[in-house]
Amino acid sequence: MCSHSPNHRSKCSAPAPATIIFLFVPLLCSVSFTNVNSQILEACSAATDCGPGLFCGNCPALGLKQPICTRGQATLPTSIVNGLPFNKYTWIVTHNSFSIVDAPPLPGVQRMTFYNQEDTVTNQLRNGVRGLMLDMYDFQNDIWLCHSFRGQCHNFTAFQPAVNTLKEVEAFLTENPTEIVTIVIEDYVHTPKGLANVFTSAGLDKYWFPVSKMPKKGED
Ligand SMILES: *[C@@H]1O[C@H](CO)[C@@H](O)[C@H](O)[C@H]1NC(C)=O
C-alpha cells in the first residue's frame, strides 16, 4: 500500500516491492450481475439483459447515450504473470475513487460537485481496482475526502471523513493479504501529522510499504 502526495510525502506498505503509479482510469461503472444474453458492449436496459460476469452499466464519459453490458471484474496482472517488480505491472486505478454517485451529502446540504464512480470503494477493490486517487482536505477538525477548489473543502463539496474509506481498504487488505493497493493522494492537509494519523486510525499503518525501501531513480 503506497501513498504519494504532490508535496513529495510518500508512505508505503506492501508484501512486495512497491512504487507509485499514475494511471487515469475512471472506469468500472455500475451494478449487478446476471445470466442472460447480451454480450460485452451490447446495449442493455437492466442487469438481467447481460451475460454472465457482465453488468449493465452507463458510462457517460464514453459519450454513450444508452447503458451497455460491461465487464465488472478486471483481470489482475499478477494472475497472468507473477513475481515481477511492482513497477512492471499495470494496475487499474480509479480517479476520485471517493466521488461516488450514491454517496449521501452532508445533512441539509445540496452537494455541488461532479461524480466519477458508481461503485463503492469496497466494490472497486473487489472488482480488481488496485489504486485509489483520493483528494484529502482539512475539514471539520478531521481529514475529509472532498472535491474542491483553492485547497478548501466546503460542506457542498465534501464526501466523507477519509478514515471511513481507508478502513474499507484496511478490511480489503486484511481479507486479501497478498494484494497490493496503491493510494495516490492529492494532499491539501496542513494539520501536522494529519495524514499519518488518519492512516493509523484506519489501521493501515501495518500495511505501509516503508519509504526507506522505495526504489529510486527508476530502479525496480
Ligand atoms: C455550510 O457552510 C456554510 C458556510 O461555510 C454555512 O453557512 C452553512 O450553514 C453550512 N450548512 C450546513 C447545513 O451545515
The ligand as an SDF file (V2000), in Angstrom:
LIG
                    3D

 14 14  0  0  0  0  0  0  0  0999 V2000
  -22.4150   25.0760    5.0280 C   0  0  0  0  0  0  0  0  0  0  0  0
  -21.3540   26.0050    5.1130 O   0  0  0  0  0  0  0  0  0  0  0  0
  -21.7800   27.3560    5.1030 C   0  0  0  0  0  0  0  0  0  0  0  0
  -20.5670   28.2520    5.0350 C   0  0  0  0  0  0  0  0  0  0  0  0
  -19.4060   27.6630    5.4830 O   0  0  0  0  0  0  0  0  0  0  0  0
  -22.6370   27.6320    6.3140 C   0  0  0  0  0  0  0  0  0  0  0  0
  -23.0760   28.9730    6.3320 O   0  0  0  0  0  0  0  0  0  0  0  0
  -23.8220   26.6960    6.2910 C   0  0  0  0  0  0  0  0  0  0  0  0
  -24.5860   26.8600    7.4610 O   0  0  0  0  0  0  0  0  0  0  0  0
  -23.3770   25.2540    6.1860 C   0  0  0  0  0  0  0  0  0  0  0  0
  -24.5700   24.4380    6.0170 N   0  0  0  0  0  0  0  0  0  0  0  0
  -24.8440   23.3900    6.7890 C   0  0  0  0  0  0  0  0  0  0  0  0
  -26.1570   22.7450    6.5540 C   0  0  0  0  0  0  0  0  0  0  0  0
  -24.1010   22.9970    7.6590 O   0  0  0  0  0  0  0  0  0  0  0  0
  1  2  1  0
  1 10  1  0
  2  3  1  0
  3  4  1  0
  3  6  1  0
  4  5  1  0
  6  7  1  0
  6  8  1  0
  8  9  1  0
  8 10  1  0
 10 11  1  0
 11 12  1  0
 12 13  1  0
 12 14  2  0
M  END
$$$$
